[in-house]
Amino acid sequence: MLFSSLDLDESLTDAVTALGYESPTPIQAQAIPVILAGKDVMAGAQTGTGKTAAFSLPILQQLMQHCDEPRPIRALILTPTRELAQQVFESLVSYALYTQLRVAVAYGGVSINPQVATIEQGVDVLVATPGRLLDHIAKGSVDVGQLQFIVFDEADRMLDLGFKDEINRILKRIPEQRQTLLFSATFDDALFKLSKTLLNNPELIEVSERNAAATQVEQLVYTVDKNRKRELTSFLIGSKNWQQVLIFTRTKQTADALAKEICKDGIKTESIHGDKSQGARERALSEFKQGKVRALVATDVAARGIDIIDLKYVINYELPFVAEDYIHRIGRTGRAGNSGLAISLMSPNEQYLLEAVEKVLNTVLLSQWLPGYEPDLTKQNLKEQRSSKGKQKQQARNKALGIKTGRKRR
């Protein structure tokens, strides 16, 4: 199948051809005709499968029919993070290159005034994060009263980040008659519940098994003591001469500390997380993309929007507390049909996190030991013995005090 067979305007097919797209991906082939037909859509697709084009191209196609002045905002694309907003914006600009449509982006962490100036000139499509969009609405610089299309990109992450209230406030300000598109890499009960308030008789599109990881990504799990994770990380990058390695941690503090330690090992490394200024985040990401920085340590929030087609290596320095985030993490590699490698470092007491990931994936990820970095099981056994003795002491104490165990006390 070719893009020309999807009834898209020639200006759009010329743009995607110039970008090197030859044929639509499965999510594009299924979603574009449905969106062009005017239906609401709830679509599940792995990261890196072309979902931005899947919703952007049919929206641009329909907006092209009327480009008269003045230009009210007719399409709104909401993203959970600044990085993803910038990424989607850049893609839309590329797709709309040969059209008369105007695209703008609005996110926090930077001055609102340049965004206001751009929007005042007239914008057809606005890409925004929920918080900054509400700032613009409060300021009076954005009117969403004439929206025809609204897209929730990575909707699952919006819920994870607590944007439910912001979404409800935005929904009160937009027309009830609209086309709503919800795209997500993972589906859960909370997202299905939200979809019932957003969508009207939607078409459900799933191009792969629900909550599946990208098949072209090889997944390895190494069991290693917590205090040797940094050493193993540097060893893997250095000994195998890996370039452009994305490393995930759970907290901002760990990201900063790990980046400093890896730098001491001779590997130029930067960290990126929500506490850093937008300028610092953009510089770190730019240097990483250009190869000036060999490793980038990121938290889950900041990593959304990192789109490097040929990124080959992802290391989970810490497994996520939210198992679905694992899918998003390893989805940073293996994009656009390329192969990738995702390595997770698991200390012996983190087995429960791996089990949660396996439950989401509905598969077993076999853990292994890397020679020279085997976990010290004597320490683990000692911890278990201490825990067992502690439980025995507590049980003896409860018995002496006449406290019955196994029943909740009121």
Secondary structure by P-SEA (a helix, b strand, c coil): cccccccccaaaaaaaaaaccccccccccccaaaaaabbbbbbbbccccccccaaaaaaaaaacccccccccccbbbbbccaaaaaaaaaaaaaaaccccbbbbbbbccccaaaaaaaaaacccbbbbcaaaaaaaaaacccccccccbbbbcaaaaaaaacaaaaaaaaaaccccbbbbbbbbccccaaaaaaaaacccbbbbbbccccccccccbbbbbbbbcccaaaaaaaaaaacccccbbbbbbccaaaaaaaaaaaaaaccccccccccccaaaaaaaaaaaaaccccbbbbccccccccccccccbbbcccccccaaaaaaaacccccccccbbbbbbbcccaaaaaaaaaaaacbbbbbbbccccccaaaaaaaaaaaaaaaaaaaaaaaaaaccccccccc
